[in-house]
């Protein structure tokens, strides 16, 4: 696992989190000195053609935005100006990109979303817009001009293929060189324009709205609740207004249903499941020749194990959430599993006989591998 960043250029991560995170934009010159991007143009365009890749091609033609989504049948020539290809979740497709994303784990995994990479020809971009999440914009190659600022008017151009701002009023402007990075908190209007051919890495962090969490949360609470009994109304008086909803029914059902109030344990269980759910396009590859548990245990004791780069793993108290599944684990299993979640690997010496049974099940599902 890659070493987590302790400094962003000249700024200690601890100071950045205290003074900047979720508060204000920050330009970080030489955030990565002598930066060697793990994914260049050739590799990125190869990944863009993979069937599991989530890709958008954005072109500006005669003042109109044209958007094509994966699977893409073609890509314009790099010699043609004004187009951008965006590949989402490159960390799920490439080990080097996954390692780079791991360097940003000074923010909890529950917030870490993905690494998106954009390749653009001269003048390419996606127009002025606002994101609802935190993002680090790391310049991998070439140069890109960023204009940004806070503004109240977030009205978008009506009928446009992209949610571009109708009245963009930037207050600051920077040009990023390779290795430079710009941090933007949610809600900052911004626009990036390629100055020649360039590649930009976007390290994004999820910040879901309360509204989008409400429905799956209530569904999860209902799935884990038992409310006994059935509605009864003995002594019901013959109705003169059969279309009216009876007030007694409202009171009785409200009293019973409202008594099942979700608590912190319900919220934690839901978040462990919801926030560890892999992206929709993720398909885990089961081993072509699955090892029997005895052979798996022997190899794991020699080499250790490592999580698949697509696996999402969180923990809290007695519970863990892995790839959308929440489970309570016994006390003896918590320490090694927390180590696995934090480091994304376990050394051979950390593998006891009892835990290998659980790890073998995850190995067969493609969630982890023997660290050969």
Secondary structure, 3 states (H helix, E strand, C coil): CCCCCCEECCEEHHHHHHHCCCCCCEEECCCCCCCCCCCCHHHHHHHHCCCCCEEEEEEEECCEEEEEECCCCCCCCCCCCCEEEEEECHHHCCHHHHHHHHCCCCCCCCCEEEEEEEEECCCCCCCCEECCCEEEEEEEECCEEEEEECCCCCCECCCCCCCCECCCCCCEEEEECCCCEEEECCCCEEEEEECCCEEEEEEEECCCCHHHHHHHHHHHHHHCCCCCCCCCCCCCCCCCCCCCCCHHHHHHHHHHHHCCCCCHHHHHHHHHHHCCCCCCCCCCCCCCCCCCHHHHHHHHHHHCEEECCCCCEEEECCEEEECCEEEECCHHHHHHHHHHHHHCEECHHHCCHHHHHHHHHHHHCCCEEECC
